[in-house]
Amino acid sequence: MITDAYQRLFNHIYMPVDAISRTEWALRERVKELTCLYGIARVTQPPGLALSDALQAIVELLPPAWQYPEIACARIVFDNHSYTTPGFGAGIHCQAADIMVSGHRRGLVEVVYTQEVPVASEPPFLEEERSLINMVAREIAILIERCEAEETKAKLQEQLRHADRLATLGQLAAGVAHEINEPLANILGFAQLARKASQLPKQSADDLEKIVKNCLFAREIIHELLTFARQMTPEMTRVKLNQVVTGGLYFLESRCAKAGIEVIRTLDPHMPEILADSSQLQQVVVNLVVNAVQAMPNGGKLAIETRATGDHVLLIVRDTGSGMPEAVLKNLFTPFFTTKDIDQGTGLGLAVVHGIISSHGGTIRVESKVGKGTRFEIQLPVSGPARVQGGRNG
């Protein structure tokens, strides 16, 4: 045992120069790898970091960590987006690792040598480099999961804020509507009586006509306010959505024809009946179609589609109009928000649509591109909103 210990000590003291050089080389390689991982940890640490910026920063850390950095290039591919170092291309030697997020392959990490390695007798990549690239791929997957979780959380918080604003506005709208309704009805009634008076001067008759017309317009706004505020309880019956669509289009097809708009219907003949308020759904159809017509002042195509999917039905309204920028999309269902002239809308049409669909337990998705058009997709449960189901079962 003592002899063996002395032998090991002797070997360490009188280690050959080649062995010392190889130990130093191995140590340098480990330092490079640890430096790379430390750099990745620093890049991924700050909260709220843009994922694209983080991936570009990570890919630039990779070549210096490999054995021959002067001929190494790297690439990260994620969801069809590519992040590369300068000069990346098809290399002579390639090492890659998949980026797996929640069990699904979302991309890869790749390091290539653009030239033949200096020592041809050795493998182009070290075993430690295989472990390193796998570890980098795992760190990227963790970063992606974190960023997507933060994005989902932000969307949910915005939805909650939006719902809270709508609820507050709904309460205010209902109060205002009820307070205005009675005096407005009196004004309308007296104006209609005054119109029946004999020998009215023409100017007075014209003025009374304007009063009646504006009272009726104001009454329609109040109706929309009450619908938005859900003060008008839906009368749920078994409804055929295709008939609702056909009825809504009946009043608007002539307007579309005059505006040079081609109406394309794709109505699923096998649609199940749904539990809904027929008149309110018809109002949804009318509001969406009117909105689409106004977005196509120079004509275009209006496509209306119904489709059954499991225990839900879909209503899709798509136009080839002017489309909407992101800033408008964010406020689309906010009451009184409008980009139209004063005489073209009150800013309540889509807010009413949102209120009706929400009261039916449904959802709305909107996709729009400026200059390309807009697509509304409404999903409604076949069996009606949850509270209606609970009432029937109870």
Steps between C-alpha positions, in 0.01 A plus 500: 500500500782744596686408182189570292451838666862598435460387141192719447678797660802439276283480192327826594828688566673366193194504269605511132459831319240349262285386791520846663402666170205265457381570855520875436315454172224298671474765770467776240223306324308460826540872576364583154196277556432645846538852361240418235252365758562799727434734208174319419393527864561877491313540171192309622486654848331840441117480508303631205782429257401476133545138395648591161766719664586226748539232231726726292715570806522128584601394149791747507631334819530156339800511258751621765406198718603244238843350446576696183313832532677658203323262257176452700159652419169447676129517434183478709176416320174557688150486346639559151702804612878475468766671713857463373856621548674678210610270218273211594449249220523134413801378698739210458417370847169558678376443854135563594248453781119528488314763701218311672226709665229310690585184307482668158792576271502875442842545342867417533843627605775443246878554499702444183865512400535681168845346437672173574618482862877548549558153655343256258573195714267617778118509485384845386292548817583411860274291721471798733375711209217253442399543866534877465276533193236279665513721808469815289194354326341425840573853627342646186192280550467624860533860378230447236262346756557794733446762228184331375368471856564872556327581171198288593486664843513848344217412260285364783560812709403721204185294448411542867559876481292517183217301660510726805481813282209354305315411820545853637394659172204262483374611841544865404331449162202325658453782750526771235265313265227464763528867602477624140233260379202666671561866399593383149169314470316818604684710242428244228132473597437876507690550174287236328181663638614845387557369147128417479398860559328663202636797312858458625752729330734301276807599703334381823397170338857446378636577846258257664601234247863549601407473869317170441782363286765584760286366784467168317876496445560573869254224595699256287817602681329437834389159376861421411620631837259273684604205285865576565432529873309168482192660649290335229489134603543259206188296424653159446335265253619233259647692206628405155804717442474472121150651512626782720775577248257485208258732680774751581628504142147548362502864611855571381553318170358787293734741680794271425403479133481880471844529661652251255554236768475131411340295779628142528306262725642171623239367741549152644179303426561271800500772768339399830244725664641715779348651811508877435303823455420514129446876481822578684703267276340665196618832639852354521483399134366840393763693701787293360374525142445878528849533646641304204305706244632823649855359472452445125394837352638399159343153496649163579402157627304412812517134603268358766554146621338274759658181625435240768790386716432258785276663761540847347401679181703761313388815322774653284468838328788598274546808279762631258481854633750749634594295805606637839834583662597350836404816693142478371476126564588553868199732546262327262240401762536812716167688512488828306838432335468560128716603206195600292345841453238607754211440261620148415508335839475535877785268592256258660446246222790268579466560875142375467623197302748425780230534766256270317759231432626515859143465634464190282818345646687544171832647390618731219832490318605778264778497242570804286772632270512852364409496132410128510176480694355372827375165627262456794456150641223447754473175694174416679417201721222280365346461844500871583682693776595318821253684721211401271610139517515522878149647511355218292673231696410652830 
